[in-house]
Amino acid sequence: TYIGDVLIAINPFKQLNIYEKQQHDLYKYVQCRHQLTPHIFWIADQAYRKLCLAKRSQCIAVSGESGAGKTESTKLMVSHIIHCSGDAGDRELQNRII
């Protein structure tokens, strides 16, 4: 769920289908976050959009206890930013970043 510009996410400890390519496409360039359910792709999309528009560095803070899913969340955000940049098939780029 969202609290202001903050997304609260819980690690389900299992693979979910909410991170498929269709979700990348759905959350790419969403204008209003209330159009769709809260999602980590929306956070990544907003950072990417602000980076492109403002031409200024962006930061996403990922916080939580051990096992909370911080690494997986970061991987998902990086994959979405790569998807938005047009290099969705560049697995090597994603692997070098993470």
N, C-alpha and C positions, 0 to 999 in steps of 0.2 A: 504494500500500500504506500501511497505518497503522503508525506508530511511536509507541506511546502514544496521546496525543490529537492527534498530528500526522499529516496526510495528505501523502504524497509523490506528486506528480502530474507527468506528463511531457506536454509539448505534442506531440500527434501531427501537427500542421501540416495537418490535414484535418478536415472535419466528420464527427462520429460520431453514431450514432443513440442513444447513451446519455444524451442530454440532452433527449429528447422528453417530452411530457406524461405518458406512462405512467411514466417514471422519476421525475418530480415526485411522482406519486401513490404510487409504491412507497416512496420515501424519506421521505414525509411522516409524521411522528410514529413513526419506527422506534424501538423500545425498546432494542434491543441491536444495536450496529453489526456484530456478527458474524453476524447473520441474513442480511446481504446483502454483496455485494462492496464494497470501498472506493470511495467516491464523494464528490465535492464537495458534492452535495446533502445528504449526511449531516452534514457540517460546518456547513452553513448551517442545517439543521434543528435541530441542537443549540444553536446560538447563539440562534435564534428561540425555542426552547422555554425555554431558561434566562432569556431576556428576559421572557417571559410569566410564568413561575413565580416568579422572584426579584424581578421589577420593578426590575432593575438593568441598566445599560448593559452591552453585550457588545462584544467586539473580536475580529476575525479578522485575523491577520497573514498577508499574502500576500507571499511573497518569491521572488526569482529573478533571473536575468540578463535582459538585453534579449532579447525574443523568446521568453521562457520560457512565456508564456501568462497572465501575471498579470492583464491587463485582461480577457481572456475568462473567466478563472476568477472574477473579481469580478462580472462581468455575470451569470454563471450562478448565483452565490450570491444575488445580489440578486433575480433572477427567481424563485428557489426561495422566498426569504423572502416575496416578494409573493404567490406561489402559496399558501403556507401561511397567509398573513394573510386569504385569502379574496378578494383583489383581483386574481386571476390575469389578468383581461382588461385591467387598467389599464396599458397600454403607455406612456401619457403619464407616469405615476408612475415607471415604470422608467427612461424616458428622462431625466427630471428628476434622478434620483438619480445616474445614471452620466454 
